[in-house]
Amino acid sequence: MTTVDLQDYSRLFSSYTELRVQENRSVRVGFVKGNNTVNTRSTTGGVSARVYKNGSWGFASTPELQKDAIESVIKAATDNAEFLGSRREHSKGPLPVVAASHDSSFATNKPRLTQKQLVDFIKEIDDHIATRYPNLQSRTVFLNCLDMEKSVITSDGSRFTSMTPRSHIYITLCVEKDGEPVDLYQVYGGLGQFEDVFESPSVLFPGIEEQYEHLMRKREGVYADAGVRTCVLDAELAGILAHEAIGHTTEADIVLGGSVAKQLLGKEVASPLITLVDFANTALGQTCPVPVYVDDEGTKAEDAVIIDKGILKSFMHSKESASHFNVAPTGNARAYQFSDEPLIRMRNTAILPGTSKLEDMIASIDDGYYLIRSNNGEADSTSEFMFGIELGYEIKNGKLGRAIKNTTISGVAYNVLKTVSMVSDEMHWSGAGMCGKKQPIPVGMGGPAVKCQVSIGGR
């Protein structure tokens, strides 16, 4: 990223101001049935300024990083805030004054691979799949790498730089059953640049073997029996539930828009076994998939404990929403591109692990399901959700049975969480998610497996 000394421009700040230089770098390589269908590398970057005055925000951005362009952006944002503030009356008070400083970089120290080397790397994986599993109807192998680099200063005295990369390989395997395709996908990778995340193609081979074995069992799968069933939701599904159906309802701007959580603060919303946290950067001694140390408003990022032993305790905040609720900001204001304004966004949302063993949870169920992986899902501000299930198994007399065909689960998340009777003692993270609230942004989600009652679809 082009180095810009943002401090040189602080003399132009006449009101509360955030100045941000940002560059997103993306690499994508894809193979479909042995054909290289995607091979791209792109960079998007620029500078933005956001100004708060008389209860109104002004925003401006440009892809140019010359001195006059940056000065013009600050002036335009200031003029916009003054114009909007002069046209309407506001009862909003000043923003909380915070000052934070931090520099973080997860850039690799290893030599960077060329685009051709990346293509060859993915091709080797594709060739391995084609040779090892000749009965597949089709296969796709996609690489997606994203580096987000930022530098921010604010009129409060905050400053930070960050370089947060993530690298993932997405593999979908497909077979045929009675003339119909049956597929299963898996995501590999996580936080870090490619060279740190993927040592060699062969490190993925054991995971691909397990993926293939699940696919073969799914090929002979049966329909689930529809209705409210006792299920064990594995960590990935518990993470999606925490993010989509609970997390969004407790983002303070969604709360102000009428989320069901507005009326539930301080009330029991889940089993006492459930504690749900939006982690800033570190959880249980480990760096989270999407670590945020200072948010894009210059606020030190703090963990937000949303549910504590079943009680809804707090929301996620920006400076403005924190002022409205008379609480401290949590550092949840994040922007995806330089041209995006920061919004209240989750970072790494998860249920905390409990004390049960997964095998004991399965053994405790006479007739139910072990649900492992979702392929899509949605939820609304009432916490009502529906998630597609791509991988799952019957539980019969405390033992895993047949795989099940694609199905769905649904319900009201706050009601489902009240039925949780066991929580596993293992924590698993997924860092491949892109949350799409007005603008996409990387998020982490995860947790333990949970035993609960949920409605499942059938034939």
N, C-alpha and C positions, 0 to 999 in steps of 0.2 A: 504494500500500500504506500502511496506517496506520502512522505512525511510532511506534516503541516504543524507549525507551532501555534496552536490555537490560543495560547495565552497572549499572543501579540494583538488579538482582536478583542480582548476583554474590555479595553478602553471604550469600545463602541456600545457596551451594554448600558442602557438607561433604565431598564426595568428587569424583572426576573427573566433571565435568558438561559437557554441551553443551546450549545453549539456542538455539532457532531459531524465528524468526518467518518465515513464508513465505506468499506469495500467488501462485496460478496464475490467469492470465486467458486465456480462450479465446474465439475468434471463429470461427464456421463459417458459410459461405454455400455453397449448392449448387444447381446447375441440372441437370436431366435432361430432355433433348430439349425445351429451352425452358421447362420448368416449374420454378419456384423451389420446391424440395422441402425445403431446409434454410436456416434463418435464425436463428441463435442466438448469444447472448453470455452467458458465465458466468464467475463468479469463485468460487474456493475458497481459503480461507485460514485461518490460525490459528497456534498456538504449540505447540511440543513441547519436551520435555526428555528427555535420556538420561543416565543415571548409571551409572558402572562402580564396583563395590565388591566386594571379596573374590572376584574372578574372575567376577562375574555382572553382567549388564546389567539395568537397570530403565528402562522407557520409559512416557511418558504424554503425552497431547496433548489440546487443546481448541480449538474454533473461536473461543472468546471471548478477547479481548485486554485485558480489564480487569485491574487490578492484582491483585485477589484471585484471579482465574482463573490468572494466570501463576504466582503464588506456590503455588497448589494443585497445578499441574502439576509444579513442581520438587519439592514434597514427595512427591507420588505416585510420581514416578520414583525418588526416593531411597528411599522405603519399599519399593518393588518390588525394587530392587537389594539392599537389606539382607535382605529376606525370602528371595529366591532364594539369596543367598550363605550364609545361615544353614542352609539345608536340604541342602546338598551340599558335599563337599570339592572344592577346586580346586587344581591345581598351576600355574595360570596366574600369571605375575608381573605387575608393574605395566605399564601402557601406556607407550609412548615419550612423552617430554615434548617437545612442539613448540610453537612460537608463530609465528603468521603473521598478517599484516595486509594487507588489500587491499580496495579499492573499485573496482568495475567496473560500467559501465552502457552498454548498447548501445541505449538509448532514443533515439528520433528527436527532432530539434529542429524538425521540420516540423509544421504544424497537422495534427491527427488527423482522419481522415475519419469521417463519421458512418456508422452502420449502413446507412442508405439509400444513401449514396455507394458503399459497398462492394458492395452488391447491384447497383447500376447498373454498377459496374466489371466485375463478373463477367458480368452480362447482356450487356454490350458484347462481351466475348470470345465468349460463346455465340452471339450474333447474327452475329458475323463468321464463325464456323465454319459456321453454318447456311447463310449466303449463299455463302461461298466453296466449300464442299464439299457440294453438294446431293445427292450420291449416297450419303451416309452413312446407314446404317440407324438409328444412334443416336449420341448424344454425351453426355458428362457433364463438367461443369466445377465443381470444388469448391475453395473457399478454406478453408484451415485456418491460423489464427494462434495462437501460444502465447507468452505472456509468463510467465517464471518469475522472481519477485523474492524475494530472501532476505536475511535479516540474522541473523548467528550470532556468539555469543561462547562461549568455553570457559573452564574453570577453569585451563587452561594459559596463558591470556593471549592466545589467538587471537581475532581479530575480523575479520569481513568483511561487506561488502554486495555484492550483485550483482543485475543485472537483465539477463537473457539472453532475448531474443526470437527467434523464427523465424517466417517467413511463407512458405507454400507454396501453389501452385495446382496441383491435380491434374487432368489432362485425359485422358479416355479417348475414343477414336474407334473406331467399329465399322462395318464393312461386311458385306455378305452374299456368300457364295460357295457355290453349289449348295445353297441353302437353309440353310446353316450360318453362324453369326456368326463373324467374324474381327475381333479387336480389338487395340488397342495403346494403352498408357497412357504418359504422360510426366509427370514432376514438374518444376515450375519454382519458383525462389525459393531462399531460404536464410536465413542469419543476418541479423537485423534486423527492425524493425517494418515494417509493410506499406508505409508511405509512403517508406521508404528502399529497399525491395527492388523495388517495382513502380512505375515512374514513370508509365506509362500502359498501357492494354490493348495498344496497338500494338507494344510492345517484345516481346510474346510471339508475334507473328504469324510471324516467320521460323522460330522453333522449331516452331510448329504446322505450318507448311508442310513442314518436314523430317519431322515425325512422320507426316503424311499420306502423304508419298512412301514412307516405310518401310512403312506400312500397305498401300499399293497393291501393293508388291512382295511383302509377306507374304501377301496375298490369293491370289497365284499361286504360293505357296511349295510346297516339296516336303518329304517326310519325310526326316529325317536317317538315315544308315546307322548302325544300332546297333553299339556296340562301343567299344573303347578307341581313341580318335582323337587325332591331333595338333590342338590347338586354340589359338587366341589368345583368351584371356579378356580382354575390355575392362575398363577401369578400374572400372566399377560392379560387375562380377562379381568382380574381384580384391578389391575392398573388402568385399563380402559374405563371400567366402571368409576373408579376414583376420579379420573380426569373428565370424562365426558358428562357423566350424570350427576356428580357431586361438585367437582372443581368449578365448572362453568357457572353453576348456580351461586357460588360464593365469591366470584369476582365482583368487586364492589360496584362497578358500573352496571353489571347485570342485576345486582341487588337493587340499585336505584331505579332500574328499569322495570322492576316488579317481580323479580325472582322469588320463588317460594321460600328461599332461605331468609328473606327479609323478616318473616314472621316467626322464624324458628330459632333465632339466636338465643342461646341460653337454655334451649330445650333439648330433651332427649330425641335424637334423630337416628340412632343406630344402637346396636348391641354394645354393652359395656366393653366387649372385646375389641371394639373398633377405635383406633386412633389414626387419624388421617392428617398428613402434613404435606404442605407444598414446600419442599426443601429448596434452599437457595443454591447451595453448591456442594455440600457435604452431608452424607447420611450414614449413620452407623460407622463412622470412621473411614468411609470410602468417598472418593470424588463422584459426584452425580453425573449422569449422562450429558446434561446441559448445565454446566456450572455457571452461575451468575454471581459475581462478587459485588458489583455496583450496577444498578440498573441505568437505563438511558435517560433518567431524570437526575442522575447523580446521587441517588439514595443508596446507602449501604444495604445490600440484600440480606434480609433476615428470614429465617424459617417462619412460615405461617402455619400455626397449628389450627387446622380447620375444625376437626372433631377430636375431642379429648375424652376417651373412655365413653363414647356414645353421646356426648353432649356437644352441640354446635357452639364453638367458642369464638370464632372470629372469621373475618373475610380477608381477601387479598386486596391490597391498596396501592394506589398511586399517591402522589402528594395531594392532589385535589380531593380525591375521595377520602383520604385520611383526615383532611381538614373538615370535610362535611361530617364525618362520624366522630370527630374529636379523638382520634387515636393516632398512633405513630405510623408513618408509611412503612410498608414492608419490603419495598424494592421490587415490585412486580410490574413496573412500567417498562415495556420492551417494544422495540421497533425492528422490523425485518430488513427493510431497505433504507438507504439514506433518505429516500423521498417519502418515507412513512413516518407519521407521528407516533410516538409511544402510546401504547394502549395497555390496560391492565391485562396481563397474560400470566398463565401458569409457567412454572419453570420445571420442577421435578416433583410430580404429585404421586403420593403412594400411601397405602395403608401400612402401618407398622406391623412387623411380624409378631406372632403370638408364641404359644408354647407347644402346640400340637405337631405331631409328625404326620406328613402327608399320607403315609401308608395307614396310619391309625384313622385318619379322616375317611379314607376310602373304606376301610374295614368296618366303620360304624354305620354304613349305609346298606340296607337290605335291597332296596330297589331305587336306583337313581342314575345319575350321570356324572362322569368326570369330563369337564369341558376345558379344552386346552388352548384353542387358538380362535381368534376372531378374524374375519376378512373385511368387515365394514361395520359401521354403527352410527347411530345418531341419538341425541337426547335434546330435551328442551328445558326451558327455565322452570318447569314444574318438577324436574328430575325424572320425568318419564323417559324411558329409553327402549331402544330395540337394537340388538347387536346380532350380526350374522355369525354363525359358528361354523368354522371350516374343519375343525378337528375335535373329536370327542369320542368317548367310549361309554358303553353301558357299565353300570355297577350292579352286580347281582350277588346277593348274599355276601357282601363285603369284599368281592373280588371284581377286578376289571373283566368285562366281557367283550362283546363285539364292538367294533368301531361303528359310528353312526354317520349317516349321510349329512350333507349340509343342512343346517336348520337355523333357527333364530331363538334368542331368548329376549324376554321383554318384562317390563314392570316399572314400578316407581322406585327409584334407587333408595330413597330414604326409608321406604317400607321394607325393601329387600334387605337392607343392612340391619334392620331390627331383627331379622330372622337368623343372623349369623350365630352359629353355635360352636364353631371351632375355627381357629386361625393357625396356619402352619408357622413353623419356626424358621423358615427359610425366606430370604429376601432376593427377588430377582428384578432386574431393571430392563426396560426396553428404551432405546434412545433413538429409534428410527422415525418417531412420529413427527408429523407436521400439523400443527393446530391451525385451523382456518377461520379465525375470528376476524373478519374484514381484511386481514392480511395474513399470509402463512407465516409460521415461525416454528423453529425446532423446539421440541419439548421432550422431557423424559417422563416416563410413567412406570409404575411397577408396584411391587409389594409381595405378600405371601399368597398362598392359596387360601380360600375361604369356603367354608361349608354353609350353605344357605338354602332358602326356598325361593325358586324362581320359575316363571312360566316359560315353558319350552314348546316350540312348534313341532308338528308331526309331519304326516304325509302331505 
